[in-house]
């Protein structure tokens, strides 16, 4: 059985069909994921929607064609749960669906997130938390504007006995201002742009003081334990945030423009909304895990990329473990859609399914001297040579203070580089952070970088962190005695957003970190995504060389070759 999962279109406010952000496609053969890719990696347009190039990619990589596919699985965003028939027909036309093929429509946007989170977790039962801006419209569409409709915003599911059941929702009424939407309004208010840049707010929050925290909460619980914001969503950003703080008894400065100076108040605002997100997500999970006697939690939706909030769930006393997929946001819907289609086949027992979705889901490119020579015709200022042990050379170069690009194997699925499409640096050198932010990535100086640490060495550097974090979804407190040794990955609050690396998942990257440890005594490296500002993470060898040629990086190690600039 060949199953293809993909993201589908939406109808915008003018009733025009358009693709969702974060388009992507995956291909399963029976219950095994063969390939998955996001559209942006192939069009080189960040957050690109649609699925045409991604579909072509997964079919080509797996040696299949459209006729070989038995079922396509889609979910929608921004439309009624009762999906209009013309949208389904549109997808069928786009895919050229044949009589022998099925089109499976997942009943809701949030349910797709839930399937992606739970069925890859390895848990037998769990609470599933889906925290989004909005998903689909509940009931009839009353307004062309999403915020004026009853919508999926925060949904909670119980996974037990082979079934996933919706058990609760928050903010599902018109103008409900959910946790994710408020966070995104704050992101815009402090001049960081739209919801794609919520990670900047997360990073800035640690620089805030707690002076706004004593004003009171943006949320409250009703007698049923459901959450409500103290203001409605009116569709505006500046007015809503000012109204919120007026209700809390203070006046705040005007909305910050991107070119305005970044001041302490902006960090304080970031801290306020960050702490509200952590507090109320935790309270809700505490209530539901106790009510349903659960010890495991899965998290999906765009807000699942907020690492301190994930960590706050991990620290709940009754919670044994928390799982977040590598692409919990809408890019990961293609996987949730495919899993839904597979699990809900007729005459199957859904209790038997657990899906082992690898971290690395792209093609494995063969990098040859000819490949490099052809590309270097465009870049005569670069030269290359072949190396015997790329991992060992990379470790040596990093230990000498170089910042290198690292391109190996299959690409990661999701928004974070996990050691195959990475830029790597020396964690002992705090100045490397400034160079990475200002000279190479050309982004805000306050943004931190993640450490990739060998899993068996995790507790050498981090306090009380005993879980795995292969997808970089949790933060951990750095041990005080280690802060000076790994200052390049320590955020201002003494934490780090870590990736744990084991030999089974990525033996080559594991060896690199091991070699670095043997040279320096430090068994972790700085890891950030191999891209420049405004670019998606590179996918192909050609992308890697072009990105390197435009950068201030010192070396590119790609396959068994090292590239550098001519003097």
C-alpha positions, 0 to 999 in steps of 0.5 A: 500500500502506497500512501502519500500525505500532503498539505492542501489549499485554503480559501482566503478572505476573498474566496480564492483558493491558495496553498497553505504555508509550509507545504510538504509531502511524504510517502509511506510504503505500508507503515514505513515512511520512505521520504518526506520533504517540504516545498520550501526546500525545493523552491528555495522560497521560505514557508512556500505552500503547495506540494507540486515539487515535493510530490515529484521529489518523493515519487522520484526518490522512491522510484514510484509514479503517480499511478503507483499511489493507492491513496492520497491523504489531505487535511485543510486549514481555514475552512469548515470541518465540513470541507466544501466539495469544490475544494475536494474536487480541486485537490482531485484535479491537482493530483489527477486522481484515477479510479483505482486511487482514494482521496482520504480527507482527515476530519480536522486540521487539529486531528492531523496534528494529533495523529502525527504527534501520538503515532510517532511517540512510541507511547501506548496512551497519552494526552495530546495537546494541539496548540495553534493559531487556528485550524478549521472552522467549527460549524458554519462559516459565519465570517470571511475572517477566521478570528470571527468564527468558531475555530479549532485553537487549542484542542486536547485529545485522549489516545487510549486503547487504539483510539484518539478521542477529542476530550476538550477545547479552549478558545473555540468560540468567535473572537477567542484569543488563544495562547498561540494567537496572543503570542503572535500578536506580541511578536508583531507588537515588539517588531519581530514580524509575523507568527513565523518569527515567534522564535525571536520572541522566545529568545528575547523573553530571557532578557526580560525583567519580571516587572510586568508579571505582577500585573496579573494574568491575560487568561482565566479559567471558568468553572469547567476549567476552560481557558478564556482570554480577558480580552477578545480578538478584534483582528488587530494587533496594536489595539488588542495588546494596548487593550490588554495592558489597559485592562491590567492597569498600565499603559505601554509604548507604541508598537515597535517598528522593525527599524526602531531600537530594541528596548528593555520594555520589548524584552519585558513584553516578550517575557510576559507572554512567554510566561503566560504561555508556559503557565496556562499550558501547564495548568491545563495539562496538569488538569487533564493528565490528572483527570484521565490518569495519564503520565505521557504527553504528546504536543503538536501544532505551531506552538509546540516549537516553543521549547521552554513551554515543552520543558515546563510540561516535562517538569510536571510531577506526574508526567513521565515523558513528553514527545514532540515530532520534528515538524509539529507545525503545519509542515508536519501535517503531511505525515499526520494525514498519511498516518490517519489514512493508514491507521483508519483503513477498513478492518484494521486494529488501530491499537497495533500501529506505531510508526518509526518516523526517522529524523532524516527523510530526504534523498541521499545525494552522491557527491562526486568530484564532478558534481563539485567541479561543475558547480565551482565553474560559477564560483572561481574563488572557491577550491576543493580537495578530497578528505579521508575522514570528514568527521575528524577534519570537521572536529579539528577545524571547529576546535581551531575556531573555524565556523564550518558548513556541514552537508551529509546524508539525507536532509532533516524533516522540519524547521531545525537542522539536526546534523546533516544540514548544519553550520557548526562552531566551537561552544567554548568561544562566546565570540563565535555567537556574535560572528554567527549572528551578525556576520554569517546569519545576519540576524539579531544578536540576542538569539541563542544557538543550540548545542548538539551533545552526545546523549551519554554526555548530556548529564555532564553539562545539563542539570536534571535532564534525563530525556532525549531531545533529538529534534531540539524541542526542549531547554535544559539548565546548564550546570553552573560549573560548565557555563564557562566551558560551553559559553557559546551555547548558554543563553542569558538565563543559563539554559540551552535548547539542546539536541541529543545525538545518538550513534544509531540516528546519525553515526557520522555526526556522532563521530564528529562530536566524539572527535571534538570531545577527544580534542577538547574535552567538550563533547558537544558543538554549536549547531545551527541551520545551514542557511542564511537570513531569509533562506530555507535550509539547503537541500541539494549539494548545489544549494549547499555550495551556492549558500557557502559561496554567499556566506562568511563561513570558513569551510564547507565539508560536503560528502568527502570533500572540503571547500574553502576560499582561495586566498 
